Each structure stands twice: as C-alpha cells, then as structure tokens.
C-alpha cells in the first residue's frame, strides 16, 4: 500500500483537526533532520579528536560504553535503510 503525503495529511487532520498542516509537518521533519545532523556532527568531531590521540581509541570507547556499540549499529542501519528500500 502506497501512502501519499496528502492521504497522511488527511488522516492526521481527522485525528487533530485544525492543528496539522503540511507546513507543520515540513517544519517537524526539518527540525528532526537538523537535530540528527548536529548529533552526527558532534559524534564525528569527538571521534576524530580521539583518533588523533590514539588510532585504537574507538575500541576503548566501545568497551567502556557498551551502549555506544548499539548506537553505532543503529546509525549504520538507519543509513542503509534508503538503499534497502530502493
């Protein structure tokens, strides 16, 4: 089943009348993209700083913070989803 933006907007307007518009959806999506970009930028900067000091520092980070490994795998999967869908 294909979902168009118009059908999604119509569905959401039935649930939240007079609150959801295409403009608010675009703002929300752009906000999420901006926040995700800032988080990725911060992580990349901190990783490059660690690697300048010690090239094997990534292994230490994953050993100290096991949840970082899960986060890295999640980010990898999210980046691969568009290629799987297409």
VOMAR-340300 format. One record per residue (C-alpha): chain; z negated, y negated, x negated; residue number from 1. Coordinates in nm, 4 decimals, always signed. Last residue first. Layout:
<pts>
<sekol->A	z->Z	y->Y	x->X	rofi->NUM> $
...
</pts>
This chain:
<pts>
<sekol->A	z->+0.3254	y->-0.1492	x->-1.5168	rofi->86> $
<sekol->A	z->-0.0187	y->-0.0402	x->-1.4001	rofi->85> $
<sekol->A	z->-0.1012	y->+0.1344	x->-1.7285	rofi->84> $
<sekol->A	z->+0.0066	y->-0.1677	x->-1.9346	rofi->83> $
<sekol->A	z->-0.1977	y->-0.4047	x->-1.7184	rofi->82> $
<sekol->A	z->-0.5042	y->-0.1748	x->-1.7523	rofi->81> $
<sekol->A	z->-0.4993	y->-0.1704	x->-2.1355	rofi->80> $
<sekol->A	z->-0.6930	y->-0.4949	x->-2.1857	rofi->79> $
<sekol->A	z->-0.9571	y->-0.3833	x->-1.9361	rofi->78> $
<sekol->A	z->-0.9878	y->-0.0517	x->-2.1202	rofi->77> $
<sekol->A	z->-1.0419	y->-0.2255	x->-2.4541	rofi->76> $
<sekol->A	z->-1.2991	y->-0.4602	x->-2.3015	rofi->75> $
<sekol->A	z->-1.4860	y->-0.1608	x->-2.1579	rofi->74> $
<sekol->A	z->-1.4764	y->+0.0203	x->-2.4914	rofi->73> $
<sekol->A	z->-1.6175	y->-0.2837	x->-2.6707	rofi->72> $
<sekol->A	z->-1.8893	y->-0.3235	x->-2.4062	rofi->71> $
<sekol->A	z->-1.9855	y->+0.0410	x->-2.4407	rofi->70> $
<sekol->A	z->-2.0064	y->+0.0038	x->-2.8185	rofi->69> $
<sekol->A	z->-2.2133	y->-0.3119	x->-2.7751	rofi->68> $
<sekol->A	z->-2.4560	y->-0.1139	x->-2.5554	rofi->67> $
<sekol->A	z->-2.5519	y->+0.0890	x->-2.8594	rofi->66> $
<sekol->A	z->-2.6914	y->-0.2245	x->-3.0289	rofi->65> $
<sekol->A	z->-2.8317	y->-0.1489	x->-3.3739	rofi->64> $
<sekol->A	z->-2.5854	y->+0.1319	x->-3.4475	rofi->63> $
<sekol->A	z->-2.2930	y->-0.0645	x->-3.3024	rofi->62> $
<sekol->A	z->-2.3849	y->-0.3674	x->-3.5126	rofi->61> $
<sekol->A	z->-2.4201	y->-0.1545	x->-3.8243	rofi->60> $
<sekol->A	z->-2.0753	y->-0.0043	x->-3.7766	rofi->59> $
<sekol->A	z->-1.9294	y->-0.3523	x->-3.7369	rofi->58> $
<sekol->A	z->-2.0902	y->-0.4603	x->-4.0665	rofi->57> $
<sekol->A	z->-1.8553	y->-0.2400	x->-4.2697	rofi->56> $
<sekol->A	z->-1.6488	y->-0.5315	x->-4.4004	rofi->55> $
<sekol->A	z->-1.9614	y->-0.7119	x->-4.5159	rofi->54> $
<sekol->A	z->-2.0124	y->-1.0881	x->-4.5388	rofi->53> $
<sekol->A	z->-1.6674	y->-1.1953	x->-4.4237	rofi->52> $
<sekol->A	z->-1.6784	y->-0.9149	x->-4.1645	rofi->51> $
<sekol->A	z->-1.9899	y->-1.0582	x->-4.0037	rofi->50> $
<sekol->A	z->-1.8308	y->-1.4020	x->-3.9721	rofi->49> $
<sekol->A	z->-1.5138	y->-1.2477	x->-3.8266	rofi->48> $
<sekol->A	z->-1.7214	y->-1.0548	x->-3.5726	rofi->47> $
<sekol->A	z->-1.9109	y->-1.3697	x->-3.4684	rofi->46> $
<sekol->A	z->-1.5860	y->-1.5585	x->-3.4187	rofi->45> $
<sekol->A	z->-1.4282	y->-1.2737	x->-3.2217	rofi->44> $
<sekol->A	z->-1.7325	y->-1.2402	x->-2.9955	rofi->43> $
<sekol->A	z->-1.7384	y->-1.6149	x->-2.9244	rofi->42> $
<sekol->A	z->-1.3645	y->-1.6194	x->-2.8499	rofi->41> $
<sekol->A	z->-1.3991	y->-1.3198	x->-2.6162	rofi->40> $
<sekol->A	z->-1.6830	y->-1.4907	x->-2.4288	rofi->39> $
<sekol->A	z->-1.4870	y->-1.8152	x->-2.4042	rofi->38> $
<sekol->A	z->-1.1792	y->-1.6335	x->-2.2758	rofi->37> $
<sekol->A	z->-1.3853	y->-1.4462	x->-2.0150	rofi->36> $
<sekol->A	z->-1.5316	y->-1.7752	x->-1.8905	rofi->35> $
<sekol->A	z->-1.1881	y->-1.9390	x->-1.8703	rofi->34> $
<sekol->A	z->-1.0345	y->-1.6383	x->-1.6927	rofi->33> $
<sekol->A	z->-1.3204	y->-1.6331	x->-1.4401	rofi->32> $
<sekol->A	z->-1.2799	y->-2.0054	x->-1.3766	rofi->31> $
<sekol->A	z->-0.9037	y->-1.9685	x->-1.3341	rofi->30> $
<sekol->A	z->-0.9590	y->-1.6912	x->-1.0787	rofi->29> $
<sekol->A	z->-1.2156	y->-1.8965	x->-0.8863	rofi->28> $
<sekol->A	z->-0.9955	y->-2.2058	x->-0.8868	rofi->27> $
<sekol->A	z->-0.6954	y->-2.0043	x->-0.7664	rofi->26> $
<sekol->A	z->-0.9041	y->-1.8529	x->-0.4857	rofi->25> $
<sekol->A	z->-1.0286	y->-2.1993	x->-0.3879	rofi->24> $
<sekol->A	z->-0.6704	y->-2.3298	x->-0.3694	rofi->23> $
<sekol->A	z->-0.5508	y->-2.0332	x->-0.1648	rofi->22> $
<sekol->A	z->-0.8167	y->-2.1158	x->+0.0886	rofi->21> $
<sekol->A	z->-1.1457	y->-1.9547	x->+0.1787	rofi->20> $
<sekol->A	z->-1.4086	y->-2.1574	x->+0.3647	rofi->19> $
<sekol->A	z->-1.2650	y->-2.2430	x->+0.7077	rofi->18> $
<sekol->A	z->-1.3323	y->-1.8928	x->+0.8453	rofi->17> $
<sekol->A	z->-1.5073	y->-1.6516	x->+0.6090	rofi->16> $
<sekol->A	z->-1.4340	y->-1.2981	x->+0.7318	rofi->15> $
<sekol->A	z->-1.1088	y->-1.3787	x->+0.9116	rofi->14> $
<sekol->A	z->-1.0119	y->-1.6153	x->+0.6273	rofi->13> $
<sekol->A	z->-1.0646	y->-1.3292	x->+0.3814	rofi->12> $
<sekol->A	z->-0.8165	y->-1.1057	x->+0.5631	rofi->11> $
<sekol->A	z->-0.5597	y->-1.3837	x->+0.5910	rofi->10> $
<sekol->A	z->-0.5979	y->-1.4677	x->+0.2218	rofi->9> $
<sekol->A	z->-0.5501	y->-1.1026	x->+0.1327	rofi->8> $
<sekol->A	z->-0.2399	y->-1.0867	x->+0.3531	rofi->7> $
<sekol->A	z->-0.1020	y->-1.4058	x->+0.1969	rofi->6> $
<sekol->A	z->-0.1746	y->-1.2920	x->-0.1575	rofi->5> $
<sekol->A	z->+0.0183	y->-0.9740	x->-0.0946	rofi->4> $
<sekol->A	z->-0.1294	y->-0.6285	x->-0.0891	rofi->3> $
<sekol->A	z->+0.1010	y->-0.3345	x->-0.1408	rofi->2> $
<sekol->A	z->+0.0000	y->+0.0000	x->+0.0000	rofi->1> $
</pts>
